[in-house]
């Protein structure tokens, strides 16, 4: 019988480590090839790693919450003697990552993240069944996002039959079970039990304990009292924002713009059958601004202290070195705009690639796709890479101004508040108009106040006069050609 050590692969660009979120199998379980084994949180996303072979799980090397370095053994499998020859990579290994030993690792190129179905695997909805999908330890197979959905819907996963690969329970299975329960379950079902338990917990809270508000089990801003490990997206966010605040000198400017034309344009687009949200129009305007002021679409690379100057270009007549003893400024050729999306576990920032080359309809569809995927924790790793600028719609729940933090190694982030009627001067008279507050934070190592102001004025000018924005879209040829 052949023992195989499955290693943590580099599932991102230059990934050093990942955090074990949950195991989807247990020792003794029989698994099929490409069946998800474990959920790992990287600095980009939550990903599932599939089994490279069919066989049996021998042992797990780490537990939930453990940090694993790339190349360390995650799980030992026994394939029953069908171990690939040394140096042969299974189909789910990334190109160029074939090891020289039977140690295997790497996700399938098209493996969906966060428990989504495989691209060619249908995920039909079905009612609850008496054949629940369970792992070797009696725990239903489901991703964390699906477990949360089941909790919110009052669905007992033990009663749901999974239709995903390996019998995994999908979101569609939970929704179908919830619909089935709502249609046929008598009063006093699991939803009523959950409600009663929640009420009892609230009623029994001590004088020094926070009272859980009514509503969902995971209320916005709610956290139990006590000590909690810093894990998952929150750990990644804490590290990134700590780096941002300590390394980048932030320059912030803010103002608001008359959004009368923007609101009217969005309404007219909807009437014309183009489902362009305000968010899509914000991305379109910012993309035009990045093309007008390319230095805002850049990164600053700082060499570590004591680094020697580059030898490139040292000969007489040669160009100056691309990277010197201090660092370099990298102005990106492509315009990839990240969208900060709030999820119950923290911010996720999917990236609209080639935002400046997309038609408005295509841009609107992509913004909608990425936002929904992020909120459902089904965004692919590839959709989280390569951002060159970020937009934060912090006004989705209200609010006027903020000072958003830059995502390293980008040099700018633009945030937008809630559109609300506010007093504004029009032709010398004060009127109540819908206004859009905005905030721009820039990296002062590269961006000075004049550039930041010019960029912001240009972008907000396009938002105040959508006709000018549409003219820019036409001028750049983005009238229907997808930019991916």
ZIKA-V274230 format. One line per field, one symbol per residue. phi: phi as a letter, one per 40 degrees, with the letter a starting at -180 (. if undefined). A space follows every 50 residues. Layout:
BEGIN
phi->???
END
This chain:
BEGIN
phi->.bcbcccccccbcgcbaabccacbbbdgccbccgcdbabbcbcbacbbbc ccacibccabcbbdgccbcdgcccabbbcghbcccdgcccccccdgbccc bccbahccdbcccggcccdbbcbccaccbcbccbccbgbdcacdcccccc cccgbcccbbccbcdggccbdccccccccccccbccdgcccccdcccccc cccccccccccccchccbcdgcacchcbccbgccccccccccccccbbcc bbbaaabcbdccccccccccccgbcccddcccccccccccccbdccbbbb bbccdgccccccgccdgcccccbbcciabbcccbbbbcbcbcbdbhcbbc bccfccbcccccccccccccccccccfbccdccbbgcbabbbccccbhgb babcccccccbaabbbcccacacacbfgbcbcbcbbcabbbbcccbbcdc ccccccccccccccbddcccccccccgcbiccbc
END
